[in-house]
Amino acid sequence: MQQRLGTSGRADRFYADQVLDHLNVRMQEFVSRQEMFFLATADRHGECDSSFRAGPSGFVQVLGDRLLAYPEYRGNGVMASVGNLSENPRLGILMIDFTRDRIGLHLNGRARVVLDEEMRAHFPDLPVDPIPGRRAQLWVMVEVEEAYIHCAKHIPHLQKVPANERGARAWGTDDFKRKGGDFFGAAAEADGRPPFRRPQHVHEHLRGGLHEDLPAPGHGAEPPSVPGPRPSRNDLAAELNGEFLDRVERVLARAQPRRPAEDGPEFRGWFDRRDG
């Protein structure tokens, strides 16, 4: 995609200048004072989940230049992220400082889920949080493989509400209202719909993300019928990858007249404002 869109030169410079296989001193300092991050995981089938983690400043423990750990507090019991990590240890973490430096840090690597008592046996200096709802049940240890900046240009600059103007956070509570109640109205509609079942996407992760034709709202796409013997896994993967590449070529061919290569001499940014 970098070659097709003409961004290889900029990407190579970014890899060379910004991507590390460890946390340097400034990255470690940044991590050690963050109060939240966004977490990406996937299960063994490639089904993805994005989640949010928060805690007091320093809740993510820097245990070395390639090792981090964060606590898993009491939640809704679904265990989506931890369940994914039990099947697929790869994760992505995005930390964004919205209030002070207005900058972000990407961390990619491998994870291992550890019981709190096991974690403290190996790291006895871990702090014990006085808030019951912030006492870790589990820890996720992260072996950092990639660390790199998320640039500031699209990050909003936010301000914290003074402590005397905000309500106390209900760490670990099971109180329905204090957790947000039925904010989106899903529970109120529960009696009128069948129980949720996760869809089965066989090899869907091989098809790429550039779909020209999407099903109409509220209607699922019917899988094509394939006459004859069922193809093998390798044949199906090759067929789907070929289909994906064909889609990429068609989409890029349409986009090319409107979006010249970024590294080309005439390119002046995706949003050229010279015409007002």
C-alpha atoms as one frame of an Amber mdcrd trajectory, in Angstrom:
protein
   0.000   0.000   0.000   2.892   2.364   0.655   4.249   1.692  -2.817   0.861
   2.038  -4.501   0.085   5.314  -2.700   3.583   6.712  -3.065   4.350   7.003
   0.658   7.292   4.569   0.891   9.883   7.292   1.299   8.077   8.953   4.180
   7.326   5.581   5.776  10.969   4.495   5.578  12.044   7.746   7.212   9.488
   7.208   9.975  10.717   3.659  10.621  14.320   4.810  10.718  13.770   7.876
  12.896  10.880   7.014  15.205  10.267   3.271  15.661  12.120   1.617  18.552
  12.152  -1.944  19.862  12.265  -0.664  23.438  11.208   2.284  25.593  13.788
   5.021  25.801  14.028   7.201  28.893  11.509   9.788  27.698   9.010   7.084
  26.728   9.357   5.464  30.143   8.687   8.795  31.840   5.666   9.368  29.603
   4.176   5.935  30.369   4.762   6.240  34.105   2.491   9.306  34.457  -0.407
   8.348  32.161  -3.911   7.831  33.561  -5.469   5.980  30.627  -4.854   4.124
  27.406  -6.681   2.399  24.564  -6.176  -1.337  24.133  -6.499  -3.449  20.967
  -6.656  -7.258  21.048  -7.896 -10.077  18.806  -8.803 -13.709  19.404  -7.361
 -16.720  17.582  -9.727 -16.137  14.637  -8.731 -12.488  14.192 -11.950 -11.140
  15.728 -10.951  -7.732  17.119 -11.814  -5.798  20.252 -10.960  -2.269  21.314
 -11.135  -1.308  24.967 -10.244   1.437  27.421  -8.140   1.238  30.561  -7.736
   3.914  33.228  -6.296   4.327  36.684  -4.355   6.748  38.843  -1.239   8.290
  37.379   1.371   5.547  37.209  -1.070   2.636  37.163   0.930   1.246  34.225
   4.130  -0.060  35.763   7.405   0.364  33.860   9.420  -2.730  34.810  12.224
  -2.260  32.303  12.957  -0.802  28.890  11.113  -3.715  27.251   8.645  -4.702
  29.964   5.410  -3.107  31.200   2.528  -4.292  33.341  -0.958  -2.937  33.863
  -3.635  -4.078  36.342  -6.995  -5.570  35.444  -9.610  -4.160  37.801 -13.034
  -5.590  38.537 -15.292  -5.065  35.519 -18.413  -6.449  33.872 -17.192 -10.035
  33.902 -17.032 -10.392  30.114 -13.210 -10.520  30.136 -13.065  -9.704  26.413
  -9.477  -8.430  26.379  -8.061 -11.035  28.753  -9.940 -13.760  26.903  -8.446
 -12.618  23.611  -4.966 -12.536  25.113  -5.388 -16.092  26.368  -5.786 -17.147
  22.713  -3.627 -14.572  20.941  -0.880 -12.810  22.931  -0.479  -9.928  20.482
  -1.773  -6.533  21.582  -1.596  -2.864  20.721  -1.662  -0.004  23.224  -2.227
   3.650  22.400  -1.529   6.216  25.090  -2.555   9.813  24.404  -1.791  12.783
  26.622  -4.643  15.190  25.838  -3.920  17.719  28.578  -0.205  18.354  28.961
   1.994  17.360  26.011  -0.770  16.639  23.452   1.147  13.695  22.032   0.644
   9.949  21.784   2.684   6.765  22.111   2.031   3.455  20.342   3.176   0.245
  22.010   2.901  -3.114  20.254   4.049  -6.431  21.626   3.251  -9.707  23.325
   1.332 -10.129  26.566   0.975 -12.636  29.381  -1.822 -12.642  31.969  -0.591
 -13.097  35.561  -2.453 -13.482  38.860  -1.946 -10.644  41.344  -0.227 -12.872
  43.925   2.149 -14.276  41.315   2.948 -10.777  40.097   3.747  -9.541  43.610
   5.931 -12.557  44.288   8.167 -11.498  41.401   7.821  -7.739  41.917   7.364
  -7.157  45.671   7.706  -3.366  45.333   4.452  -3.007  43.396   2.188  -0.463
  45.136  -0.946  -1.652  46.911  -3.837   0.586  45.903  -5.955   1.729  48.895
  -9.150   1.882  46.778 -10.855  -1.555  46.797 -12.166  -1.132  43.254  -8.635
  -0.445  42.035  -7.023  -3.536  43.516  -5.820  -5.695  40.682  -7.277  -9.155
  40.245  -4.927  -9.851  37.363  -1.978  -8.171  35.714  -1.091  -8.080  32.040
   2.638  -8.120  31.427   3.632  -6.637  28.075   6.872  -7.401  26.267   7.404
  -4.324  24.093   8.395  -5.030  20.494   7.556  -1.680  18.891   7.305   1.797
  20.377   6.682   4.926  18.339   5.125   8.368  18.443   1.546   9.305  17.554
   1.900  12.817  16.195   0.127  15.797  17.707  -1.524  17.292  14.635  -4.973
  15.706  15.150  -5.008  15.383  18.947  -7.411  17.813  20.657  -6.096  19.827
  23.580  -8.341  19.145  26.572  -8.451  20.556  30.090  -9.125  18.646  33.276
 -12.131  19.573  35.358 -10.968  20.772  38.808 -11.329  18.111  41.490 -13.888
  20.134  43.439 -16.148  20.341  40.364 -16.293  16.669  39.403 -17.915  13.717
  41.069 -15.878  10.894  42.534 -15.284   7.969  40.191 -16.930   4.752  41.346
 -13.995   2.364  40.943 -15.119  -1.260  40.738 -18.758  -0.533  41.568 -21.651
  -2.806  40.578 -24.173  -0.019  41.109 -26.190   0.218  37.887 -26.664   3.983
  37.926 -23.113   4.816  38.963 -21.812   2.715  36.066 -23.855   4.796  33.617
 -27.209   3.057  33.718 -28.840   2.134  30.421 -27.364   5.149  28.651 -27.905
   3.781  25.127 -31.243   2.126  25.863 -30.059  -1.382  24.987 -31.356  -2.989
  28.170 -34.784  -1.408  27.744 -35.094  -3.167  24.380 -33.770  -6.525  25.580
 -37.157  -8.237  25.944 -38.018  -7.528  22.325 -34.990  -9.064  20.659 -33.363
 -12.506  20.535 -30.208 -13.135  22.599 -27.002 -11.840  21.092 -24.934 -14.350
  19.128 -21.583 -13.503  17.626 -21.575 -13.911  13.827 -19.336 -16.568  12.328
 -16.892 -14.988   9.869 -15.042 -17.832   8.186 -11.783 -16.490   6.724 -13.245
 -12.970   6.813  -9.924 -11.634   8.094  -8.283 -12.617   4.786 -10.490 -10.393
   2.662  -8.951  -7.036   3.474 -10.778  -3.822   4.187 -11.568  -2.266   0.801
 -15.090  -3.420  -0.010 -16.806  -1.764  -2.942 -20.259  -3.277  -2.438 -21.722
  -3.368   1.058 -25.042  -4.950   2.072 -28.001  -2.643   2.533 -28.579  -1.428
   6.117 -30.243  -4.104   8.214 -29.500  -6.900   5.758 -26.692  -9.422   5.921
 -24.657 -10.410   2.896 -25.520 -13.860   1.619 -22.463 -16.097   1.190 -21.981
 -17.195  -2.420 -22.810 -20.791  -3.236 -19.828 -22.765  -4.492 -20.664 -25.848
  -6.575 -18.467 -28.905  -6.560 -16.042 -30.103  -3.873 -15.257 -27.821  -0.973
 -11.946 -25.982  -1.523  -9.054 -26.574   0.819  -7.987 -23.950   3.363  -4.936
 -22.976   1.281  -6.968 -22.732  -1.943  -9.594 -20.578  -0.238  -6.964 -18.308
   1.287  -5.302 -17.831  -2.104  -8.659 -17.092  -3.741  -9.636 -14.530  -1.105
  -6.239 -12.837  -1.184  -6.506 -12.616  -4.973  -9.966 -11.112  -4.654  -8.641
  -8.583  -2.125  -5.791  -7.520  -4.416  -8.230  -7.099  -7.311 -10.394  -4.853
  -5.129  -7.367  -2.820  -4.086  -6.359  -2.289  -7.691  -9.852  -1.147  -8.702
 -10.251   1.212  -5.754  -6.805   2.744  -6.205  -7.363   3.155  -9.938 -10.487
   5.196  -9.213  -8.762   7.233  -6.510  -5.560   7.942  -8.432  -6.801  10.951
 -10.480  -8.116  12.601  -7.316  -5.211  11.714  -5.018  -1.758  11.900  -6.576
   1.151  10.207  -4.861   2.085  12.083  -1.710   5.751  12.056  -2.595   5.119
  13.469  -6.073   6.349  16.977  -6.877   2.810  18.342  -7.379   1.325  16.967
  -4.181   0.416  19.704  -1.681  -1.366  17.712   0.987  -4.661  15.875   0.963
  -6.562  19.115   1.632  -5.143  21.870  -0.520  -6.700  25.128   0.729  -5.280
  27.445  -1.924  -8.712  27.714  -3.578 -10.357  28.845  -0.364
